[in-house]
Amino acid sequence: MVRAAALLTILLALWPVSAWAHPHVWADMRSQLIIDDTGLITGTRVEWTTDKTYARDALDGFHSKPDGTYSAEDMAKLTDENLSALSDYGYFINFRFKGDKQVMGKAQDGLQSYNPASGRLTLQFTVLLQTPLDPRKGLISLKVYDPEFFIDL
């Protein structure tokens, strides 16, 4: 009986267990397609408003002004750091045309702000497609997500 219990304990310890991923950053996200005068989709404008915990951690080391906001220089530095890190992941933006993944450029027009009343950061930026897409010629999809689920958008 003792051997059976020991064997069962060993088997349970070796049983494969799937890991449950959970995000470390939560963000309310909005995306807006950019459409030129001819009707071609040229990119997207993205806005992420992060949770308070992330905002507090991201702002650690910066000094707030008396009104609770941060200097434009600090916000620009944080924006540059964020966009540089996000570039390695394609900014979590996935455009497809007729099922094919589309090539995108570097983020531009980055702007970040802090709302002391809500305690949240908002990051805005634009990412343009390398080749504009004609929605009259095929199905276009846009998905903005973190496949590793570190950030819940």
C-alpha positions in Angstrom: 0.0 0.0 0.0 2.9 2.4 0.8 4.5 1.6 -2.5 1.3 2.4 -4.4 0.9 5.7 -2.6 4.5 6.6 -3.3 4.1 5.7 -7.0 0.9 7.7 -7.2 2.7 10.7 -5.7 5.5 10.4 -8.2 3.2 10.1 -11.1 1.2 13.2 -10.0 4.4 15.2 -9.6 5.5 14.3 -13.1 2.1 14.8 -14.7 2.3 17.6 -17.3 0.5 20.7 -16.1 -0.2 23.5 -18.5 0.9 27.0 -17.5 -1.8 29.6 -17.2 -0.6 32.9 -18.7 -1.9 36.1 -17.2 -1.3 39.6 -18.3 1.0 42.0 -16.5 -0.5 45.1 -18.1 -4.1 45.9 -18.8 -4.9 48.5 -21.4 -8.1 50.0 -22.9 -7.3 50.1 -26.6 -8.8 52.0 -29.6 -7.7 51.7 -33.2 -8.6 54.0 -36.0 -7.9 53.1 -39.7 -6.2 55.8 -41.7 -7.8 56.1 -45.1 -6.4 58.4 -47.8 -8.4 60.6 -50.3 -8.6 57.7 -52.8 -10.0 55.3 -50.3 -6.9 53.3 -49.6 -6.1 52.1 -46.1 -2.6 53.5 -45.3 -2.2 52.5 -41.6 -3.7 52.8 -38.2 -3.7 55.2 -35.3 -3.6 53.4 -31.9 -4.4 54.6 -28.4 -3.8 52.6 -25.3 -4.8 53.7 -21.8 -3.0 51.5 -19.3 -3.9 50.4 -15.8 -2.9 52.3 -12.7 -0.3 49.7 -11.6 1.5 49.9 -14.9 1.4 53.7 -14.9 2.9 53.8 -11.4 5.7 51.5 -12.4 6.4 53.2 -15.7 6.6 56.6 -14.0 8.9 55.4 -11.2 12.0 57.6 -11.3 10.3 60.6 -12.9 9.3 63.5 -10.7 5.8 64.9 -10.9 5.0 68.5 -11.0 2.8 70.1 -8.2 -0.4 69.4 -10.2 0.5 65.7 -10.4 1.4 65.7 -14.1 4.9 65.1 -15.6 7.0 67.3 -17.9 6.8 67.0 -21.6 10.4 65.9 -21.6 9.7 63.0 -19.3 6.6 62.0 -21.3 8.7 62.1 -24.5 11.4 59.9 -23.0 8.8 57.4 -21.8 7.1 57.4 -25.2 10.4 56.7 -27.0 11.2 53.9 -24.6 7.8 52.3 -25.1 7.8 52.6 -28.8 11.4 51.3 -29.1 10.4 48.2 -27.0 7.1 47.7 -28.9 8.9 47.8 -32.3 10.4 44.4 -31.6 6.8 43.0 -31.5 5.5 45.0 -34.5 3.5 47.2 -32.0 1.2 44.2 -31.6 -0.5 45.3 -34.8 -1.4 42.7 -37.4 -2.7 43.8 -40.8 -3.7 41.1 -43.3 -4.8 41.5 -46.9 -6.4 38.5 -48.6 -4.9 36.5 -45.7 -1.3 37.7 -46.2 0.5 39.5 -43.4 1.3 43.1 -44.4 4.6 44.9 -43.8 4.4 47.9 -41.6 6.7 50.8 -40.9 8.0 52.3 -37.6 5.7 54.0 -35.3 5.4 57.7 -35.6 3.6 60.6 -34.0 4.1 59.1 -30.6 2.5 61.0 -27.7 2.0 59.9 -24.1 0.1 61.7 -21.4 -0.7 61.0 -17.7 -4.0 61.7 -16.1 -3.4 62.3 -12.3 -7.2 62.0 -11.6 -7.4 58.5 -13.0 -3.8 57.5 -12.4 -3.5 56.1 -15.9 -1.1 56.7 -18.8 -2.4 57.0 -22.4 0.0 56.2 -25.3 -1.0 57.2 -28.9 1.0 56.5 -32.0 0.5 55.9 -35.8 1.8 53.0 -37.8 1.7 53.1 -41.6 1.6 50.2 -44.0 4.5 49.8 -46.3 1.9 49.4 -49.2 -1.5 51.0 -48.9 -4.4 48.5 -49.2 -7.5 48.8 -51.4 -10.5 47.4 -49.5 -12.4 47.0 -52.9 -9.9 44.4 -54.0 -9.9 42.0 -51.1 -10.6 41.3 -47.4 -8.5 43.4 -45.0 -8.2 42.5 -41.3 -6.6 44.4 -38.5 -5.9 42.7 -35.1 -4.2 44.4 -32.3 -3.1 41.9 -29.6 -0.2 40.5 -27.7 0.2 36.8 -28.6 2.2 36.2 -25.4 -0.6 37.7 -23.3 1.8 39.9 -21.3 -0.4 42.9 -22.2 -4.2 42.4 -22.2 -5.5 44.8 -24.9 
